[in-house]
C-alpha cells in the first residue's frame, strides 16, 4: 500500500509540473487554428500530387488539431475544391505532427525522441496521403 501511495504522489507531482505546458500548448494551438482562414488553403494548393502533399503536410504540422474536428475541416476543404491528396496530407499531419507542441514534448519525452517522432510523422503523412489517393483512384 505504501508503494501505491508513493506512486500516486510522484504521478501527481509530475502532472502538476506538466500542466502549465499542456495548458500553454492548447492555447497556442487554438490561436494558430483561429488565425489561419480556410480561404488561405485554397490559394496555395496547385493540384500537383507531390507538391500538394508536401504543402498539406507542412501546413498541417503547424496548425495542429484534434481528430474529431479534422473530419469537419476535411469535408469543408474538399467542398472548397482542394484536392483529396492535399486534404489527406493536411489532416494526417494536423493530427500526428506537432510543431507547436514540440517544446513541451521535448521537455516531457526528450528532444531526440520528439524530433524523431515529428519527422517520421511528417514523412508518413505524405506517404499516407499519396497511398490513400492512389488506392481510392484504383478502386
C-alpha positions as CSV (number, residue, x, y, z in Angstrom):
1,X,0.0,0.0,0.0
2,X,2.9,2.3,0.7
3,X,4.3,1.9,-2.8
4,X,0.9,2.7,-4.3
5,X,0.8,5.9,-2.2
6,X,4.3,6.9,-3.3
7,X,3.4,6.3,-7.0
8,X,0.3,8.4,-6.8
9,X,2.3,11.3,-5.2
10,X,5.0,11.0,-7.8
11,X,2.5,11.0,-10.6
12,X,0.6,13.9,-9.1
13,X,3.8,16.0,-8.8
14,X,4.7,15.2,-12.4
15,X,1.2,16.2,-13.6
16,X,1.4,19.4,-11.7
17,X,4.8,20.2,-13.3
18,X,3.5,19.4,-16.8
19,X,0.1,21.1,-16.5
20,X,1.3,24.6,-17.4
21,X,3.0,23.2,-20.5
22,X,-0.2,21.4,-21.6
23,X,-2.3,24.5,-21.0
24,X,0.0,26.8,-22.9
25,X,0.2,24.3,-25.8
26,X,-3.6,24.1,-26.0
27,X,-3.9,27.9,-26.1
28,X,-1.2,28.3,-28.8
29,X,-2.8,25.6,-31.0
30,X,-6.2,27.3,-30.6
31,X,-4.7,30.7,-31.6
32,X,-3.0,29.3,-34.7
33,X,-6.1,27.4,-35.9
34,X,-8.1,30.6,-35.4
35,X,-5.7,32.9,-37.2
36,X,-5.4,30.9,-40.4
37,X,-8.6,31.3,-42.5
38,X,-9.8,28.4,-44.7
39,X,-9.6,30.5,-47.8
40,X,-5.8,30.7,-47.4
41,X,-5.5,27.0,-48.0
42,X,-7.4,27.2,-51.4
43,X,-4.9,29.7,-52.7
44,X,-1.7,27.7,-52.1
45,X,-2.6,24.2,-53.4
46,X,-1.7,23.7,-57.1
47,X,-3.3,20.2,-57.8
48,X,0.2,18.6,-58.0
49,X,0.3,15.2,-56.3
50,X,3.7,15.7,-54.6
51,X,3.7,19.4,-54.1
52,X,0.2,19.4,-52.6
53,X,1.0,16.5,-50.2
54,X,4.2,18.3,-49.0
55,X,2.3,21.7,-48.6
56,X,-0.6,20.0,-46.9
57,X,1.7,18.2,-44.5
58,X,3.7,21.3,-43.8
59,X,0.5,23.4,-43.0
60,X,-1.0,20.6,-41.0
61,X,2.2,20.3,-39.0
62,X,2.0,23.9,-37.9
63,X,-1.8,24.1,-37.3
64,X,-2.2,21.1,-35.1
65,X,-5.6,20.0,-34.0
66,X,-7.7,17.0,-32.8
67,X,-9.1,14.2,-34.8
68,X,-12.8,14.9,-34.2
69,X,-12.5,18.4,-35.7
70,X,-10.4,17.1,-38.7
71,X,-13.4,15.3,-40.2
72,X,-15.4,18.5,-40.4
73,X,-12.5,20.6,-41.6
74,X,-11.6,18.0,-44.2
75,X,-15.1,18.0,-45.6
76,X,-15.1,21.8,-45.8
77,X,-11.8,21.9,-47.5
78,X,-13.0,19.3,-50.1
79,X,-16.1,21.4,-50.7
80,X,-13.9,24.4,-51.4
81,X,-12.2,22.4,-54.2
82,X,-9.0,21.4,-52.6
83,X,-7.6,18.1,-53.8
84,X,-8.1,14.9,-51.8
85,X,-4.3,14.4,-51.6
86,X,-3.8,17.8,-50.0
87,X,-6.7,17.4,-47.6
88,X,-5.5,13.9,-46.6
89,X,-1.9,15.1,-46.0
90,X,-3.1,18.1,-44.1
91,X,-5.4,16.1,-41.8
92,X,-2.8,13.3,-41.1
93,X,-0.1,15.9,-40.3
94,X,-2.6,18.0,-38.4
95,X,-3.3,15.1,-36.0
96,X,0.1,13.4,-35.8
97,X,2.8,16.1,-36.2
98,X,3.1,18.7,-33.5
99,X,5.4,21.6,-34.3
100,X,3.5,23.8,-31.9
101,X,3.7,21.2,-29.2
102,X,7.4,20.4,-29.9
103,X,8.8,22.4,-27.0
104,X,6.5,20.8,-24.4
105,X,7.1,17.3,-26.0
106,X,10.8,17.8,-25.9
107,X,10.8,18.6,-22.2
108,X,8.5,15.7,-21.3
109,X,9.8,13.0,-23.6
110,X,13.3,14.2,-24.6
111,X,14.5,16.2,-27.6
112,X,15.8,13.2,-29.6
113,X,12.5,11.3,-29.3
114,X,10.3,14.4,-30.0
115,X,12.2,15.4,-33.2
116,X,12.4,11.8,-34.4
117,X,8.7,11.3,-33.9
118,X,7.7,14.5,-35.6
119,X,10.0,13.9,-38.6
120,X,8.7,10.4,-39.0
121,X,5.1,11.6,-38.7
122,X,5.7,14.3,-41.3
123,X,7.1,11.9,-43.8
124,X,4.4,9.3,-43.0
125,X,1.7,11.9,-43.6
126,X,3.0,12.4,-47.2
127,X,3.2,8.7,-47.8
128,X,-0.3,8.1,-46.3
129,X,-1.8,10.8,-48.5
130,X,-0.3,9.6,-51.7
131,X,-1.2,5.9,-50.9
132,X,-4.7,6.8,-49.9
133,X,-5.4,8.7,-53.1
134,X,-3.8,6.0,-55.2
135,X,-5.9,3.3,-53.6
136,X,-9.1,5.3,-54.0
137,X,-8.2,6.1,-57.6
138,X,-7.7,2.4,-58.3
139,X,-10.9,1.1,-56.6
